[in-house]
Amino acid sequence: MKRVALLPFVLLLGTRAHAADAWRPSTDRTAWQVFARMITPVPGRKDVQFETWGADADLYGRTPPKWPVANAPKLLTRSLGGITSKPVLPQVAPPSACAKPQDAAAGNFPASACIGEEVRHNRPAFDYLADNGLTTTAGLVKAYASGKTIALPSDSVIAKADWVPIGDMLKWLPAYKTPDDIRRAYYTNSASMGGQTTEYALVGVSIQSRQTNDWVWMTFEHRSNPGRCDIIGCHDDFGAAAANVPPAKTSNSDYGACAKTPALAAVFASEHVTNPVWNNYCLKGTQTLYVTMAGQPTLLGNSVVERINHGMPIPQISCIACHSTASFDKTGAPNLAALQAHPIGRVDPKLLQGFVRDDFVWGFLAAK
């Protein structure tokens, strides 16, 4: 079938700061096109396309970096966000750690549940970072000294996916009674974390796609994630029948199904996405601007990836602003002060003085 062409971005505006903002044309169609290509089935394998991309461990954990071989075991890790973020929401699990009984009692996340995370780079992104030596501390030092601007190719895509063991999903979401209930509603796959292998369910994916200089930011959540539209609402004027879902008055509510449009069905068909579980994944929003036309900071954050796993409150999350500070100094050390400032809106240039920007890619936090 004929592929649906990606839209140009020069005429498109970004996400809204909150539901009260005027509705404007957005990059939502392109977000779904990127996502659909990521979840295209791999012939003869359980995996979908993005699971075959190079992971952080392939890029920053090997010298030299090595693209994964076919059927490589799926490995999940603790979140890099937990290295530099402090939990600021006591009612949710601390970043990168098992939830505590009081968290489960609050109805947010099950006792003993751990979130596994993977960051995957498509081939253009992987090759650029590897070929330019941006995967080791020594390579970062050399890049700083060169004075050259770091700019990934326009077809680069990087995805951060969070997974939860099926057993823990049953504790978290009582509406699902059996493992098969989870398998019918979620995309699942076998994965290992901490030396233990089990079946995981995909709960959220945050994606950056470099079709603009500041990248295009998008985040997807499973329909059953409690509180997925809290604070900033959910906005999708292409794939969702209800384009604008306002935040509920009660936190961690179930926002129900995000019924899909015929236009999205056509995109899925063009990419041979036939597994019905993907209809349960919802685009929460896209982001290409730092501020709205009125000068207010735009916000975008995933209720699991950032809010629970990184321990960040949604009102303090701006994908574009946070990643714009991805930078290192002459010793290759990351700009942790800028990261821990949790910037939203226009970023203070002073945060970047003495640092070289790594083109919105924070993965080098894992460089050695």
C-alpha positions as CSV (number, residue, x, y, z in Angstrom):
1,M,0.0,0.0,0.0
2,K,1.0,3.6,-0.6
3,R,2.6,5.3,2.4
4,V,1.1,8.5,3.7
5,A,3.6,11.3,3.2
6,L,4.9,13.1,6.2
7,L,3.6,16.6,6.6
8,P,6.0,19.6,6.3
9,F,6.5,21.3,9.7
10,V,7.3,24.8,8.7
11,L,3.6,25.8,8.8
12,L,2.6,23.8,11.9
13,L,2.3,25.1,15.4
14,G,2.9,23.2,18.7
15,T,0.9,21.9,21.6
16,R,-1.2,24.0,23.9
17,A,-0.1,24.9,27.4
18,H,-3.4,23.7,28.8
19,A,-6.9,22.9,27.6
20,A,-8.1,26.5,27.8
21,D,-5.8,27.6,25.0
22,A,-7.2,28.2,21.6
23,W,-7.1,25.1,19.4
24,R,-4.7,25.4,16.6
25,P,-3.3,23.2,13.8
26,S,-0.7,20.8,15.2
27,T,1.7,18.1,14.3
28,D,-0.7,15.3,15.5
29,R,-1.0,13.7,12.1
30,T,2.8,13.4,11.8
31,A,3.0,12.1,15.3
32,W,0.7,9.2,14.4
33,Q,2.7,8.6,11.1
34,V,5.9,8.3,13.1
35,F,4.3,6.1,15.7
36,A,2.7,3.8,13.1
37,R,6.0,3.2,11.4
38,M,7.6,2.4,14.8
39,I,4.9,-0.3,15.6
40,T,5.0,-1.9,12.2
41,P,5.4,-5.7,12.8
42,V,8.7,-7.3,12.0
43,P,8.2,-10.3,9.7
44,G,8.8,-13.6,11.4
45,R,9.2,-12.0,14.9
46,K,7.2,-11.0,17.9
47,D,8.8,-7.5,17.8
48,V,7.7,-4.3,16.2
49,Q,10.1,-2.0,14.4
50,F,11.3,0.2,17.2
51,E,12.3,-2.8,19.3
52,T,14.9,-3.6,16.7
53,W,16.6,-0.2,16.9
54,G,19.8,0.5,18.8
55,A,19.3,0.8,22.5
56,D,21.3,3.1,24.9
57,A,23.3,0.0,25.9
58,D,24.3,-0.6,22.3
59,L,25.3,3.0,21.8
60,Y,26.8,4.1,25.1
61,G,27.6,0.8,26.7
62,R,29.9,-0.5,24.0
63,T,33.2,0.7,22.5
64,P,32.8,0.9,19.7
65,P,29.0,1.1,19.5
66,K,27.3,-1.8,17.8
67,W,23.9,-2.1,16.1
68,P,22.0,-4.9,17.7
69,V,21.8,-8.3,15.9
70,A,18.5,-9.8,14.9
71,N,16.6,-11.4,17.7
72,A,18.8,-9.8,20.4
73,P,17.4,-10.3,23.9
74,K,15.2,-7.4,25.0
75,L,16.8,-5.7,28.0
76,L,15.1,-3.0,30.2
77,T,16.9,-0.7,32.6
78,R,16.2,1.8,35.3
79,S,15.4,5.2,34.0
80,L,18.3,7.7,33.3
81,G,15.9,10.3,34.6
82,G,16.1,8.8,38.0
83,I,19.8,9.5,38.1
84,T,19.3,13.3,38.1
85,S,15.7,13.8,39.3
86,K,14.4,13.8,42.8
87,P,10.8,12.5,43.5
88,V,8.6,15.5,44.1
89,L,5.2,13.7,44.0
90,P,5.0,11.7,47.2
91,Q,1.8,10.0,46.1
92,V,3.5,8.2,43.2
93,A,6.4,5.8,43.0
94,P,9.9,7.2,43.4
95,P,11.8,7.4,40.1
96,S,13.3,4.1,38.9
97,A,12.3,2.2,42.0
98,C,9.7,-0.2,43.2
99,A,6.5,1.3,44.6
100,K,5.9,1.2,48.3
101,P,2.8,-0.2,50.0
102,Q,1.5,3.4,50.8
103,D,1.7,4.1,47.0
104,A,-0.5,1.2,46.3
105,A,-2.9,2.2,49.0
106,A,-3.2,5.6,47.4
107,G,-4.3,3.9,44.2
108,N,-1.4,5.0,42.1
109,F,1.0,2.1,41.6
110,P,1.2,-1.4,42.9
111,A,3.4,-2.5,45.7
112,S,6.5,-4.3,44.3
113,A,6.0,-3.0,40.8
114,C,9.0,-1.8,38.9
115,I,9.0,0.1,35.6
116,G,11.5,-1.1,33.0
117,E,12.6,1.5,30.4
118,E,14.4,1.4,27.1
119,V,15.6,4.2,24.9
120,R,15.9,3.2,21.2
121,H,17.5,5.1,18.3
122,N,16.6,4.6,14.7
123,R,19.5,4.0,12.3
124,P,20.1,7.6,11.3
125,A,20.3,8.8,14.9
126,F,22.4,5.8,16.0
127,D,24.9,6.2,13.2
128,Y,25.3,9.9,13.6
129,L,26.0,9.6,17.4
130,A,28.3,6.7,16.9
131,D,30.2,8.1,13.9
132,N,30.8,11.4,15.6
133,G,32.2,9.9,18.8
134,L,29.4,11.2,21.0
135,T,29.1,8.0,23.0
136,T,32.1,8.2,25.3
137,T,33.5,10.9,27.6
138,A,36.6,11.1,25.5
139,G,34.5,11.6,22.4
140,L,32.6,14.4,24.1
141,V,35.8,16.1,25.0
142,K,36.9,15.9,21.4
143,A,33.6,17.2,20.2
144,Y,33.8,20.2,22.6
145,A,37.3,21.1,21.4
146,S,36.3,20.9,17.7
147,G,33.8,23.7,18.0
148,K,31.5,22.0,15.5
149,T,27.7,22.2,15.9
150,I,26.1,18.9,16.7
151,A,23.1,18.3,14.5
152,L,21.5,14.9,13.9
153,P,20.0,14.1,10.5
154,S,16.4,15.2,9.9
155,D,15.2,11.6,9.7
156,S,16.4,10.8,13.2
157,V,13.9,9.4,15.7
158,I,14.5,8.5,19.4
159,A,11.9,6.7,21.5
160,K,11.7,6.2,25.3
161,A,9.4,3.3,26.2
162,D,8.2,2.3,29.7
163,W,7.1,-1.3,30.5
164,V,5.5,-2.9,33.5
165,P,5.4,-6.7,34.3
166,I,2.0,-8.2,33.6
167,G,1.7,-9.4,37.2
168,D,2.1,-5.9,38.5
169,M,-0.3,-4.6,36.0
170,L,-3.0,-6.8,37.6
171,K,-2.3,-5.3,41.0
172,W,-2.3,-1.7,39.6
173,L,-5.4,-1.9,37.5
174,P,-8.2,-4.1,39.1
175,A,-10.3,-3.9,36.0
176,Y,-8.0,-6.5,34.4
177,K,-8.5,-9.9,36.1
178,T,-6.1,-12.2,34.3
179,P,-2.9,-12.1,32.3
180,D,-4.9,-12.7,29.2
181,D,-6.9,-9.6,29.9
182,I,-3.7,-7.7,29.8
183,R,-2.5,-9.4,26.6
184,R,-5.8,-8.5,24.9
185,A,-5.5,-4.9,25.8
186,Y,-1.8,-4.1,25.8
187,Y,1.2,-4.8,23.5
188,T,3.3,-7.2,25.5
189,N,6.7,-8.8,25.0
190,S,9.2,-10.8,27.0
191,A,12.1,-8.7,28.5
192,S,14.8,-8.9,31.1
193,M,15.6,-6.4,33.9
194,G,18.0,-7.1,36.7
195,G,18.7,-10.6,35.5
196,Q,15.1,-11.6,35.6
197,T,13.0,-12.3,32.5
198,T,9.2,-12.0,32.4
199,E,6.4,-10.6,30.2
200,Y,6.0,-6.9,30.2
201,A,3.2,-4.6,29.0
202,L,3.9,-1.4,27.2
203,V,2.4,1.6,29.1
204,G,3.8,4.7,27.5
205,V,6.2,6.0,24.9
206,S,7.8,9.4,24.5
207,I,9.3,10.2,21.1
208,Q,11.5,12.9,19.6
209,S,11.6,13.2,15.8
210,R,14.1,15.7,14.2
211,Q,12.1,17.1,11.4
212,T,12.7,20.6,12.8
213,N,15.8,22.2,14.4
214,D,14.1,21.9,17.8
215,W,12.7,18.4,17.1
216,V,9.1,17.4,17.3
217,W,8.0,16.0,20.6
218,M,5.1,13.6,21.1
219,T,4.0,11.2,23.8
220,F,1.6,8.2,23.7
221,E,-0.1,6.5,26.6
222,H,-2.2,3.4,27.1
223,R,-5.9,4.3,27.5
224,S,-5.9,2.7,31.0
225,N,-3.1,4.8,32.5
226,P,-4.7,6.5,35.6
227,G,-4.5,10.2,35.2
228,R,-3.2,10.2,31.6
229,C,-5.0,13.5,30.8
230,D,-4.5,15.1,34.3
231,I,-3.4,18.8,34.5
232,I,-2.9,19.5,30.8
233,G,-5.6,17.4,29.2
234,C,-5.1,15.2,26.1
235,H,-5.0,16.8,22.6
236,D,-5.1,14.9,19.3
237,D,-6.8,16.6,16.3
238,F,-5.9,13.8,13.9
239,G,-6.3,10.3,15.4
240,A,-8.8,10.8,18.2
241,A,-12.5,11.1,17.7
242,A,-12.6,13.4,20.7
243,A,-9.8,15.8,19.8
244,N,-9.6,17.7,23.1
245,V,-10.1,15.9,26.4
246,P,-10.0,18.3,29.4
247,P,-8.4,17.2,32.7
248,A,-10.8,15.6,35.2
249,K,-11.5,17.2,38.5
250,T,-10.3,14.0,40.3
251,S,-6.6,13.1,40.0
252,N,-5.7,9.6,38.6
253,S,-9.1,9.2,36.9
254,D,-9.7,6.6,34.2
255,Y,-10.2,8.7,31.0
256,G,-11.7,5.8,29.1
257,A,-11.2,4.8,25.5
258,C,-9.7,7.2,23.0
259,A,-11.8,6.2,20.0
260,K,-9.9,6.5,16.7
261,T,-10.7,8.3,13.5
262,P,-11.0,6.7,10.0
263,A,-8.0,8.8,9.0
264,L,-5.8,7.1,11.6
265,A,-7.2,3.7,10.5
266,A,-5.9,4.5,7.0
267,V,-2.4,5.3,8.4
268,F,-2.4,2.0,10.4
269,A,-3.4,0.1,7.2
270,S,-0.7,1.8,5.2
271,E,1.9,0.6,7.7
272,H,0.4,-2.9,8.1
273,V,-0.5,-2.3,11.7
274,T,-3.2,-4.8,12.3
275,N,-2.9,-5.8,16.0
276,P,-6.0,-4.4,17.6
277,V,-4.2,-3.6,20.9
278,W,-2.7,-0.5,19.2
279,N,-6.1,1.1,19.2
280,N,-5.8,1.3,23.0
281,Y,-2.8,3.7,22.7
282,C,-3.6,7.4,22.8
283,L,-1.7,10.4,21.6
284,K,-1.6,12.7,24.6
285,G,-0.1,15.6,22.7
286,T,2.7,17.1,20.5
287,Q,5.0,19.9,21.1
288,T,7.2,22.1,18.8
289,L,7.1,25.4,20.6
290,Y,8.5,26.6,23.9
291,V,5.7,29.0,24.5
292,T,2.2,29.7,23.2
293,M,1.3,32.7,21.1
294,A,0.3,34.4,24.4
295,G,3.8,33.7,25.8
296,Q,2.8,31.0,28.2
297,P,5.1,27.9,28.6
298,T,3.9,24.9,26.7
299,L,3.8,21.6,28.7
300,L,4.1,18.0,27.6
301,G,4.7,15.0,29.8
302,N,3.7,11.4,30.1
303,S,1.9,10.3,33.2
304,V,4.1,7.2,33.5
305,V,7.4,8.0,31.8
306,E,7.9,11.4,33.4
307,R,5.4,11.6,36.3
308,I,5.9,8.2,37.9
309,N,9.2,6.9,36.6
310,H,11.1,10.2,36.6
311,G,9.2,11.6,39.7
312,M,8.3,14.8,37.9
313,P,5.0,16.7,38.3
314,I,3.2,17.4,35.0
315,P,3.2,21.2,35.5
316,Q,7.0,21.1,35.5
317,I,7.5,19.0,32.4
318,S,8.3,20.5,29.0
319,C,10.0,17.9,26.7
320,I,11.4,20.6,24.4
321,A,12.8,22.8,27.1
322,C,14.3,20.0,29.1
323,H,16.1,18.5,26.1
324,S,17.2,21.9,24.8
325,T,19.6,22.0,27.8
326,A,21.3,18.6,26.8
327,S,24.9,19.8,26.9
328,F,28.4,19.0,28.2
329,D,31.5,20.9,29.2
330,K,35.1,20.6,28.1
331,T,35.6,17.6,30.3
332,G,32.6,15.8,28.8
333,A,30.6,16.2,32.0
334,P,26.9,16.7,31.6
335,N,25.1,20.0,32.4
336,L,23.3,18.6,35.5
337,A,22.5,22.1,36.8
338,A,20.5,22.8,33.7
339,L,18.8,19.5,33.8
340,Q,17.9,19.8,37.5
341,A,16.5,23.2,36.9
342,H,13.6,21.5,35.1
343,P,13.1,24.4,32.7
344,I,9.8,25.2,31.0
345,G,9.1,27.9,28.5
346,R,12.0,29.8,27.0
347,V,15.3,28.6,28.4
348,D,17.7,31.0,30.1
349,P,20.9,31.1,27.9
350,K,22.9,31.4,31.1
351,L,22.2,27.7,31.7
352,L,24.2,26.8,28.7
353,Q,27.2,29.1,29.1
354,G,30.4,27.0,28.9
355,F,28.6,24.0,27.5
356,V,28.2,22.5,24.0
357,R,24.7,21.4,23.1
358,D,24.2,17.7,22.2
359,D,21.2,18.5,19.9
360,F,18.5,17.7,22.4
361,V,19.9,14.3,23.2
362,W,20.4,13.5,26.9
363,G,21.5,9.9,26.3
364,F,25.2,10.8,26.8
365,L,24.4,10.7,30.5
366,A,25.2,7.1,30.1
367,A,28.6,7.7,28.4
368,K,31.7,6.4,30.1
